[in-house]
């Protein structure tokens, strides 16, 4: 057993339990931390690989079965375990604005993960999730409504929350719930949705889309046949690297060009899903076959993500990025920087970081290759129109 792995184990134990993480007993806690360690060191969700790094004289197969029993243990409730980490993380955002991205990701065409994540410096940090045994990307509100309430309890009272979601979450009832939580939203609407205006009657969103290169902003509109509102609508027909794309964003606050920038942050969660899958932890190679076990696996992935991103943030703040990232400008995500730092520390016996270091301040070294930065130069607008505003913004 590599002594540096033991050091990493106690480091992760301090990171998790120091934040208040508690499982039903110490053995389950130890197995959880060894799972996080196995994931980070092996870069894979394979239980057999994780078993290689867990000490003891028992055979690798026996250790793998210990991990398997952990994932099938009904006493372990992922969101209760993860909640202290979320609370600890969000304390830094007291009095600031949080952007939470709500999105789905599918696994093998049999499971759909609904994930709520904090947008953070080109990526999105998981704050909660639900795994549904369904192959559909559209998930009923009842399946994830409780998730929103659970996350809301972790958010500082003085923080402003803006939820970002794609058109699969275009649901008036969801908007009502968001407002009840005291949050705000920017949700992409479907082109077939009816928009009611006080002086113009109703029209479908697609009838209001401007010409290519144009943007239109509508104040005080009412949504669907339920005439829910008043809300605000931002429309654009923008040029991207693949051609032109129509954007229609529903907001509970006044809209403007900033609305597209805010909604664009939602794409950062897609990068987070890639970290979970092919670009990082290889989630799709998992052999777990039920939603509860997969939810516990996501607990391990989310915890590892927090630890690595926190480490990466600290490395950049300490001016040591070039030790693990050779680019002149930051070319890797904070997760990858943190991951490389851990590998370096294990190889050379250097110091590991066991504390949270996640800052709401602007990114001091924005990655040159982030998806949002890649899109920004492409949003060329040749005309802007305003409708139903009390005064020109």
PyMOL commands that set and color helices and strands:
alter all, ss='L'
color gray80, all
select helices_A, chain A and resi 3-17+26-42+47-51+60-71+78-93+141-152+167-169+172-180+205-208+257-276+283-285+291-317+321-323+334-348+371-376
alter helices_A, ss='H'
color red, helices_A
select strands_A, chain A and resi 97-107+111-120+123-132+160-165+184-188+194-197+201-204+214-223+228-240+243-251+383-387
alter strands_A, ss='S'
color yellow, strands_A
deselect
rebuild
show_as cartoon
